[in-house]
């Protein structure tokens, strides 16, 4: 079911179906999950976007959280990620941050790939029907400000050197920038510390996969000539180039050439970037004044487990993808939104089956990570097509997507994140596990109501609705227009139960 059909189903009348809940525990209490003495409830290792959103959510829920980050507190304005997709903007909206984020970025409503495939993002059924070009550091600034305001404690210049866990807590072995050691004991620990995750290594978890593309060039430059479209992307059998505006006169350029594989630490010259752009696009648009030049290798990897005991992995610590589609940062933020409310419910003592609830993080998010690996991998392989047979396959694939609107809409839903849904038990209502659109209700927009961090029950008369028990408070809301459906929406914006 696409996001458009989900919206239609929610807003139409239908016959009753048996209510089958997603795994959700009983009403919240303030009793702690364990009596073990700890210094904090959750340790988050890594202060990138994933860790910052997670820490902010937990702190806002009244959970004690400490963020450990090996870098200094000053943030660079030079980052690889630069695109914020519609689903991520919805998550930021549910935290009161989306409007400020949009004001900082540049919306792109149309993409043209391989000179044949046009994607009209304005068709997305979302309050944010576009790709927002905004650098990762802008996302981090907003999320860190929120986390600090909510009470999260930050320990910059501190590295994880190991961990061990027992039945009641996790002890992290830490070392600061001066080499001084120490420990931090918490009930749970989440590794959001990137592809070379120290948390994952400490758990002994493998990170299987491949190096998909080697020696990708990045450059932040000014252009003498403005490109014809906001987002310029194309490839030949030998090269690939992407140009995107930051909106402040600077442009991000990404380039790759098949026969120019270099070590990741090999310096990049602007002439190398210009040459690739000219071969791919026929022009380099007068690239000049590079403020950043870098080279990296793109891997496709996924940890087999996102949870081991009291330790979790999220973001690039759990999965890394090719840059095609710009889904890396966005997928990590969605990991954090899925995990945060579950940890909060367990730590509040609201879950009669804490282990079962926490296990749903693996069962829901691991398949999403695998899906993003497949979709981004398919895009990068289309871009890298070299042989006549491979290039014919690319032509056929793009023609199919251009001609078959449902297939194109499904592709846009996957890339933007709004088409992602979670598996549900047999017999569940067809809406269960799907992302909830931003419904217009008598009490306001759904995603405004989700800012309380609670479940939202939507019905014509909420006194008549009988959803399953929830792990915490429920905000009750009413349809603005007549509707026979009743919906219970989780704090992360997914439908936990539906009737009608």
C-alpha positions in Angstrom: 0.0 0.0 0.0 1.4 3.4 -0.9 1.4 6.5 1.3 -1.4 7.9 -0.9 -3.6 4.8 -0.5 -2.9 4.8 3.2 -4.2 8.3 3.5 -7.3 7.4 1.4 -8.0 4.3 3.6 -7.7 6.4 6.8 -10.1 9.0 5.4 -12.7 6.6 4.0 -15.4 4.6 5.7 -14.9 0.8 5.8 -16.3 -2.3 7.4 -15.1 -3.3 10.8 -12.0 -5.5 11.2 -10.8 -7.3 14.2 -8.5 -5.1 16.2 -5.0 -6.6 16.4 -2.4 -4.5 18.2 1.2 -4.2 17.5 3.3 -5.3 20.5 2.5 -2.6 23.1 2.6 -2.8 26.9 0.2 -1.6 29.6 -0.3 1.8 31.1 2.7 3.7 32.3 3.8 4.1 35.9 6.8 5.8 37.4 8.4 2.6 38.8 11.9 2.1 37.5 12.7 -0.9 35.3 15.4 -2.2 37.7 16.7 -1.5 41.2 20.4 -1.6 40.1 22.2 1.5 41.1 23.4 3.4 38.0 24.8 6.9 37.3 22.4 7.4 34.4 19.6 5.6 32.7 20.9 5.5 29.1 24.4 6.2 27.7 24.4 7.3 24.1 27.8 6.8 22.4 28.1 9.2 19.5 26.7 12.7 19.1 25.8 12.6 15.4 22.2 13.2 14.2 21.0 9.7 15.4 22.4 10.0 18.9 21.2 13.6 19.3 17.6 12.8 18.4 17.6 9.7 20.6 19.1 11.7 23.6 16.6 14.5 23.1 13.7 12.2 23.0 14.8 10.3 26.2 15.6 13.5 28.1 12.2 15.0 27.1 10.6 11.9 28.5 12.3 12.5 31.9 14.9 9.8 31.4 18.5 10.5 32.6 20.7 10.3 29.5 24.5 10.9 29.0 26.0 11.5 25.6 29.6 10.4 25.1 31.4 11.8 22.0 35.1 11.5 21.1 35.1 14.7 19.1 35.6 18.2 20.6 32.3 20.2 21.2 32.9 22.5 18.2 31.1 21.2 15.1 32.5 21.4 11.6 30.3 22.9 8.9 31.8 20.4 6.4 29.7 17.2 6.3 28.9 14.5 3.8 25.1 14.3 4.4 23.1 17.2 2.9 19.6 16.0 2.1 16.7 15.8 4.6 13.8 13.6 3.3 10.1 14.0 3.9 9.8 11.4 6.6 12.6 12.9 8.5 11.0 16.3 8.3 7.8 14.7 9.7 9.8 13.4 12.7 11.3 16.8 13.2 7.7 18.3 13.0 6.7 15.9 15.8 9.5 17.6 17.9 8.6 21.2 16.9 11.8 21.6 14.8 10.7 21.1 11.2 9.7 24.7 10.4 13.1 26.0 11.5 14.8 23.3 9.6 12.9 24.1 6.4 13.8 27.8 6.9 17.5 26.9 6.9 17.4 24.7 3.8 16.4 24.7 0.1 13.4 22.6 -1.0 13.7 20.5 -4.2 10.5 19.2 -5.6 11.8 17.6 -8.7 14.6 15.2 -9.5 15.8 14.1 -12.9 18.0 10.9 -13.0 20.0 9.6 -15.9 18.3 12.1 -18.3 15.2 9.9 -18.6 13.6 9.5 -15.2 11.7 12.4 -13.6 10.6 12.2 -10.0 7.9 14.7 -8.9 8.3 14.9 -5.2 5.4 17.3 -4.9 3.2 14.2 -5.3 4.3 12.9 -1.9 1.4 12.8 0.6 3.1 14.8 3.3 3.3 18.3 4.7 6.8 18.2 3.3 6.5 17.1 -0.4 10.2 17.7 -1.3 13.8 16.9 -0.6 15.3 19.6 1.7 18.9 20.4 0.8 20.4 21.2 4.2 23.8 20.1 5.5 24.1 17.6 8.4 25.6 20.2 10.8 22.3 22.2 10.6 20.4 19.1 11.7 22.9 18.5 14.5 22.6 22.1 15.8 18.8 21.8 16.1 18.9 18.4 17.8 21.7 19.2 20.2 20.0 22.4 21.3 16.8 20.4 22.0 18.7 17.6 23.8 20.5 20.1 26.1 17.4 22.0 26.8 15.7 18.8 27.9 18.5 17.9 30.3 20.8 15.6 28.4 24.4 15.6 29.7 27.2 15.8 27.2 30.8 14.4 27.6 32.8 15.6 24.6 36.4 14.5 24.1 35.7 11.1 25.6 36.1 7.8 23.9 34.6 4.3 24.6 37.4 1.7 25.1 35.2 -1.2 26.0 32.0 -2.2 27.8 30.6 -5.0 29.8 27.1 -5.8 31.0 25.4 -7.7 33.7 21.7 -8.5 34.5 21.0 -5.0 35.6 23.3 -2.5 33.8 26.0 -1.7 31.3 29.4 -0.3 32.3 31.2 1.7 29.7 35.0 2.1 30.0 35.9 5.6 28.9 39.0 7.6 28.3 39.2 11.4 27.9 41.3 13.5 25.6 44.1 13.5 28.2 44.2 9.8 28.5 42.5 9.7 31.9 40.2 6.6 32.3 36.9 6.2 34.0 33.6 4.3 33.9 29.9 5.2 33.3 27.2 2.8 34.5 23.8 2.9 33.0 20.7 0.7 32.5 21.1 0.7 28.7 23.7 1.8 26.2 23.1 2.8 22.6 25.9 2.9 20.0 25.3 5.7 17.5 29.1 6.1 16.8 29.2 5.5 13.1 30.6 3.0 10.7 33.7 2.3 12.8 31.6 1.9 15.9 33.6 1.1 19.1 30.3 -0.1 20.6 29.8 -2.7 17.8 33.4 -3.8 18.1 33.1 -4.2 21.9 30.1 -6.4 21.4 32.1 -8.6 18.9 29.5 -8.1 16.3 30.5 -8.6 12.6 29.7 -5.9 10.0 29.4 -7.9 6.8 29.2 -6.2 3.4 31.2 -4.8 0.6 32.9 -1.6 -0.5 30.5 -0.6 -3.2 32.2 2.5 -4.6 35.7 3.6 -4.1 37.3 7.1 -4.3 34.1 9.3 -4.4 35.1 13.0 -4.5 33.3 15.6 -2.4 33.7 19.4 -3.0 32.0 22.4 -1.6 32.4 25.2 -4.2 31.0 28.3 -5.8 29.8 28.2 -9.4 30.1 30.9 -12.0 27.1 29.6 -13.9 23.9 28.4 -12.2 22.8 24.9 -13.2 19.6 24.5 -15.1 17.9 22.6 -12.3 18.2 22.8 -8.5 19.5 19.2 -8.3 21.8 18.1 -11.1 22.7 14.5 -11.4 23.9 12.2 -14.2 26.3 9.5 -15.1 28.1 7.9 -18.1 29.6 4.5 -18.2 32.7 5.9 -16.6 31.7 8.8 -14.5 29.0 10.1 -12.1 28.4 13.7 -10.9 25.9 15.3 -8.6 25.5 19.0 -7.9 23.2 20.4 -5.2 22.8 23.9 -3.8 23.1 24.7 -0.1 21.1 27.9 -0.7 23.8 30.3 0.5 25.8 30.5 -2.7 27.7 27.3 -2.0 27.2 24.0 -3.9 28.0 20.4 -2.9 29.6 18.5 -5.8 29.9 14.7 -5.7 32.0 13.0 -8.4 33.3 9.6 -9.3 35.4 8.2 -12.1 35.7 4.4 -12.6 39.4 4.4 -13.6 40.5 6.8 -10.9 40.5 4.8 -7.7 42.7 6.5 -5.0 43.3 5.9 -1.3 40.8 7.8 0.9 43.5 10.0 2.3 44.9 11.0 -1.1 44.5 14.8 -1.5 41.9 16.0 -4.0 42.5 18.8 -6.4 39.6 20.9 -7.7 40.8 20.3 -11.3 40.0 16.6 -10.7 36.4 17.4 -9.7 36.0 19.8 -12.7 37.3 17.1 -15.1 34.7 14.6 -13.9 31.9 17.1 -14.1 32.8 18.1 -17.6 32.8 14.5 -18.8 29.5 13.7 -17.1 27.5 16.9 -17.7 29.4 18.7 -20.5 30.3 21.6 -18.2 31.8 22.3 -14.8 29.6 25.5 -14.4 32.8 27.4 -13.5 33.6 25.7 -10.3 35.8 27.8 -8.0 36.8 28.8 -4.5 36.6 25.3 -3.0 36.2 25.5 0.8 36.4 21.7 1.2 37.8 18.9 -0.9 37.6 15.3 0.3 37.6 11.7 -0.9 35.9 8.7 0.6 34.9 5.1 0.0 31.3 4.0 0.1 30.5 0.7 1.8 27.3 -1.3 2.0 27.2 -3.1 5.4 24.7 -4.2 8.0 25.1 -5.7 11.5 23.2 -8.9 11.9 21.9 -7.8 15.3 20.8 -4.3 16.4 20.5 -5.4 20.0 22.6 -7.5 22.3 21.3 -7.6 25.9 21.2 -4.0 27.2 23.2 -2.6 24.3 21.7 -1.3 21.0 23.1 -0.1 17.7 21.5 2.6 15.6 22.4 4.7 12.5 25.7 4.0 10.8 26.9 1.8 13.7 24.1 -0.6 12.5 24.1 0.0 8.8 25.9 1.9 6.1 24.7 2.5 2.5 25.8 3.9 -0.7 25.2 7.7 -1.0 22.6 7.2 -3.7 19.3 8.4 -2.6 20.7 10.3 0.4 19.1 7.8 2.8 21.9 7.3 5.4 21.3 10.0 7.9 17.6 9.8 7.4 17.5 6.1 8.1 19.5 6.6 11.3 17.1 9.3 12.6 14.2 7.0 12.0 16.0 4.3 14.0 16.3 6.7 16.9 12.6 7.6 16.7 11.7 4.0 16.8 13.9 3.1 19.8 13.5 6.2 22.0 9.9 5.7 23.0 10.4 2.0 23.7 13.4 2.6 26.0 11.4 5.4 27.7 8.4 3.0 28.3 10.6 0.3 29.8 12.6 2.7 32.0 9.3 4.1 33.3 8.2 0.6 34.3 5.3 0.8 31.9 6.0 -2.4 30.0 4.7 -5.8 31.3 7.0 -7.4 28.7 10.0 -5.1 28.5 12.2 -7.6 26.6 9.4 -8.2 24.0 8.9 -4.5 23.5 12.7 -3.8 23.1 13.0 -6.8 20.7 10.6 -5.1 18.3 13.4 -2.6 17.6 15.3 -5.3 15.8 12.2 -6.8 14.1 11.0 -3.5 12.8 14.2 -1.6 12.0 16.6 -4.4 10.7 14.3 -5.1 7.7 14.2 -1.3 6.9 18.0 -1.2 7.0 18.1 -4.1 4.6 15.6 -2.4 2.3 17.6 0.8 2.2 20.7 -1.3 1.4 18.9 -2.8 -1.6 17.3 0.4 -2.9 20.4 2.6 -2.6 22.6 -0.2 -4.0 20.3 -0.5 -7.0 20.6 3.2 -7.6 24.3 3.3 -7.4 24.6 0.2 -9.7 22.4 1.9 -12.3 24.7 5.0 -12.1 27.8 2.8 -12.5 26.4 0.8 -15.5 29.2 0.3 -17.9 28.7 -2.7 -20.3 26.1 -2.5 -23.1 23.9 -5.0 -21.2 24.1 -3.0 -18.0 23.3 0.2 -19.7 20.4 -1.4 -21.5 19.1 -2.6 -18.1 19.3 1.0 -16.9 17.3 2.3 -19.9 14.6 -0.4 -19.4 14.4 0.2 -15.6 14.1 4.0 -16.0 11.5 3.7 -18.8 9.5 1.3 -16.7 9.5 3.7 -13.8 8.7 6.6 -16.0 5.7 4.8 -17.6 4.2 3.0 -14.5 3.1 5.6 -12.0 2.4 3.2 -9.1 5.9 1.8 -9.4 7.4 5.4 -9.5 5.3 6.4 -6.5 6.5 3.3 -4.5 10.1 4.2 -5.4 9.6 7.8 -4.1 7.9 6.5 -1.0 10.9 4.3 -0.2 13.5 6.9 -0.9 11.6 9.6 1.0 10.8 7.2 3.9 7.1 7.9 3.9 6.4 4.6 2.3 8.2 2.6 5.0 6.0 0.4 7.1 6.5 -2.3 9.7 5.4 -5.9 9.7 2.3 -6.9 11.7 0.8 -10.1 13.0 -1.5 -12.2 10.9 -5.1 -10.8 11.0 -4.0 -7.2 11.9 -6.0 -4.3 10.4 -4.5 -3.3 7.0 -3.4 0.1 8.5 -1.5 -1.3 11.4 2.2 -0.8 11.1 1.9 2.0 8.5 3.0 5.5 8.8 0.2 7.9 9.8 -0.2 11.0 7.6 -0.5 14.4 9.3 -4.2 14.2 9.9 -6.3 17.3 10.4 -8.1 16.9 13.7 -10.4 19.0 15.8 -7.6 19.5 18.3 -5.0 20.4 15.6 -2.6 18.5 13.3 -1.6 15.0 14.3 2.1 15.7 14.3 1.5 18.7 16.6 -0.2 16.4 19.1 2.7 13.9 18.9 5.0 16.6 20.3 3.9 15.5 23.8 5.6 12.1 23.2 2.4 10.2 23.8 0.2 7.8 21.9 -2.7 9.6 20.1 -6.1 8.0 19.9 -8.2 9.4 17.0 -11.9 8.5 16.7 -15.3 10.1 16.1 -16.0 9.5 19.8 -12.9 8.4 21.8 -15.1 7.2 24.6 -16.4 4.5 22.3 -13.0 3.4 21.0 -11.4 0.5 22.8 -7.8 0.2 21.7 -5.3 -2.1 23.4 -3.4 -0.9 26.5 -0.6 1.5 25.7 2.8 2.1 27.4 2.1 5.5 28.7 -0.4 8.3 28.5 -2.8 8.7 25.5 -3.8 12.0 24.0 -7.4 11.7 22.8 -8.4 13.5 19.6 -11.3 13.6 17.2 -11.8 13.6 13.5 -12.5 17.1 12.1 -14.9 15.5 9.5 -17.2 12.5 10.0 -15.2 9.2 9.9 -16.0 5.7 11.2 -12.4 4.8 11.8 -10.5 4.7 15.1 -6.7 4.9 15.1 -4.1 4.6 17.8 -0.9 6.3 16.7 2.4 5.5 18.3 4.7 8.3 19.5 6.9 7.7 16.4 4.0 8.3 14.0 3.1 4.7 13.1 -0.3 3.2 13.5 -0.4 0.7 16.4 -4.1 -0.3 16.1 -7.0 0.6 13.9 -10.7 -0.2 13.7 -13.2 0.4 11.0 
